[in-house]
Amino acid sequence: MDQPGDQFRSMINDDWWTGQIEQLKSDCPSAFQSLKVRWDNGEIEWMSPWDLEPLDITREYLFHCAPRAALPFQPLLPKFRCGLSLFFDKQWSVSL
């Protein structure tokens, strides 16, 4: 997954952001920031290959209610959220 047109996702601030590879830096001696990417929100920046992973269209279709273009990021899947504790105000009431 390092060719122009390849779609990817990247975890940034606990959310999955998606985009497409636009260009490869051919004269770069290392792979560091060698991929020019366009995020789904339209922003462009240079990224390293190890920051990206292939986008799994099946996963996105099954687990997200909004189409890819509607959200610039993808929240964590419910199966990963089940390990997170959710607390409500009544559980943490303070008596003075």
C-alpha positions, -999 to 999 in steps of 0.1 A, spaced: 0 0 0 22 28 -12 9 36 -47 -10 67 -58 -48 60 -55 -44 37 -26 -69 44 2 -57 43 38 -66 51 74 -45 65 102 -51 67 139 -48 104 151 -60 115 185 -79 82 191 -99 85 158 -94 68 125 -88 94 97 -91 83 61 -76 95 28 -59 86 -4 -22 86 -15 -16 113 -41 21 111 -48 54 94 -39 85 113 -32 109 96 -56 141 115 -47 137 108 -10 166 88 5 143 75 33 107 67 36 101 94 62 73 116 50 76 102 15 39 99 7 18 129 -2 -17 122 10 -51 139 6 -73 134 36 -111 129 31 -116 164 45 -95 178 16 -63 187 35 -30 176 20 2 167 38 32 144 37 31 112 57 53 82 64 42 47 53 43 34 88 16 59 98 -9 45 73 -27 12 70 -49 0 41 -86 10 43 -109 -19 47 -141 -9 29 -160 -39 43 -153 -29 78 -163 6 72 -196 -4 55 -206 -28 83 -197 -7 113 -203 30 104 -237 45 97 -223 75 78 -207 72 44 -169 78 43 -173 113 28 -196 124 55 -171 120 84 -134 130 81 -126 105 108 -139 72 120 -147 66 157 -135 34 175 -155 3 167 -181 -8 192 -162 -40 200 -132 -19 211 -155 5 231 -169 -24 252 -136 -24 271 -140 12 280 -159 21 312 -189 43 308 -200 62 339 -231 83 345 -235 113 368 -256 93 393 -228 67 397 -205 95 408 -227 116 430 -210 134 458 -228 137 491 -218 166 513 
